[in-house]
């Protein structure tokens, strides 16, 4: 039972953190509960569909379908996160001011909520499809299924608890600073996702340039440990990054900085969507 | 403006599919079979410092995730099917791999030389 709890929790970890961060990042934007719920439900349904077609996805593109699928999902999430930060660069201050003054915020955040709902949905979909397959395997094999299944469900609950912990932990930050913190977190999240996408493209044989491993920190922190896995999601920690992965990471940081600066200086008062 | 990210994604997938045929590589004639949540063979010799692709056949009715952290492999293989697993180049050495969904029994090791 403990075994299946750990497996499911490890899978749910990444999605759990992302949902927590997104909830904190959209604090004060009306309707965010509805959008995030929609993202989670969409992600769960998507995970089931992906699990059902796992064979077909795997066989696609000469056996590289899974990797290309993951790379695309991560790529879309990176773009959505960039867009959110650009939007926040433009509207974050007014939201924070209004939150302090009247306790509610502006109502023009629907687009960025949609973008973040997509991010949440994709995170749940990517990790969730493995959980669906794992739990399906337990149920299909029948024997000793109940204890394993209980463990799996407890793992899901532990993931939800992690979401709550992330969210309330971030809420403890004074509202003056919270968007600065979440903007940084989202920036690092996006950079890490881009580096991960590069790995999938490398495995698929599509992006093999600069694939030399630059350093190896497995002696210091294993990517398989809990801390390693947390850092993998939060800042994109990888034991053995390739030059291309580091390049992608740096490129996203740079692109994010440029985009946010442009968004901040944009003269038009309309909701910005860079 | 929401169209922009989607357009980028579509463009990316098109680029990706267009690039695919040129990258075709044959499996290196190594096959690992999963049966009753165990690997056969459980010890595999592979070439170090070379891109590898091996075939993993899952003869169990339940899905399995073929995983090796040190080799950066993570591949879902549905029940009663097979998958091409690509990895490398890796340095000479011993590398463990597992079936993540059945870690108690599904264990193996690759020896890169």
Contacts between the chains, C-beta under 8 A, distances in Angstrom:
chain1	res1	chain2	res2	distance
A	3	B	103	6.7
A	3	B	104	7.1
A	7	B	100	6.5
A	7	B	101	7.0
A	7	B	103	7.8
A	54	B	63	6.8
A	54	B	76	5.6
A	54	B	78	4.7
A	55	B	78	4.4
A	55	B	81	5.0
A	58	B	75	7.6
A	58	B	76	6.7
A	58	B	77	7.1
A	58	B	78	7.1
A	58	B	81	7.5
A	58	B	83	5.0
A	59	B	83	7.8
A	61	B	16	7.9
A	61	B	17	7.1
A	61	B	20	5.2
A	62	B	20	6.7
A	62	B	23	7.9
A	62	B	24	5.7
A	62	B	84	7.4
A	63	B	53	7.7
A	63	B	83	6.5
A	63	B	84	3.1
A	63	B	86	7.6
A	64	B	20	7.6
A	64	B	84	7.6
A	64	B	86	7.1
A	66	B	75	6.4
A	66	B	76	6.3
A	66	B	83	7.7
A	67	B	86	7.8
A	68	B	13	7.8
A	68	B	16	5.7
A	71	B	16	7.7
A	72	B	9	6.4
A	72	B	12	6.4
A	72	B	13	5.7
A	72	B	16	7.4
A	75	B	8	7.8
A	75	B	9	6.4
A	75	B	12	5.7
A	76	B	5	6.4
A	76	B	6	7.8
A	76	B	9	4.7
A	79	B	4	8.0
A	79	B	5	4.1
A	79	B	8	5.8
A	79	B	9	7.2
A	80	B	5	6.0
A	83	B	1	7.8
A	83	B	4	8.0
A	83	B	5	6.4
A	111	B	1	7.3
A	111	B	2	6.5
A	114	B	2	6.6
A	115	B	2	7.2
A	115	B	5	7.5
A	129	B	76	7.7
A	130	B	65	6.5
A	130	B	76	6.4
A	133	B	63	4.2
A	133	B	65	7.7
A	133	B	76	6.2
A	133	B	78	7.3
A	133	B	101	7.6
A	134	B	63	7.4
A	134	B	65	7.7
A	134	B	101	5.1
A	136	B	62	7.5
A	136	B	63	6.8
A	137	B	62	3.6
A	137	B	63	5.1
A	137	B	64	7.6
A	137	B	79	7.4
A	137	B	101	5.6
A	138	B	62	7.9
A	140	B	61	6.2
A	140	B	62	5.2
A	140	B	79	7.5
A	141	B	61	7.7
A	141	B	62	5.4
A	199	B	72	6.7
A	203	B	72	7.5
A	203	B	86	5.2
A	203	B	87	6.8
A	204	B	23	7.6
A	204	B	86	7.2
A	205	B	23	4.1
A	205	B	25	6.5
A	205	B	51	7.6
A	205	B	86	6.7
A	206	B	16	6.3
A	206	B	19	5.7
A	206	B	20	7.6
A	206	B	23	6.2
A	208	B	51	7.8
A	218	B	70	7.4
A	222	B	69	7.5
A	223	B	69	6.2
A	224	B	69	4.7
A	240	B	72	7.5
A	273	B	1	3.5
A	273	B	2	7.4
A	273	B	4	8.0
A	274	B	1	7.7
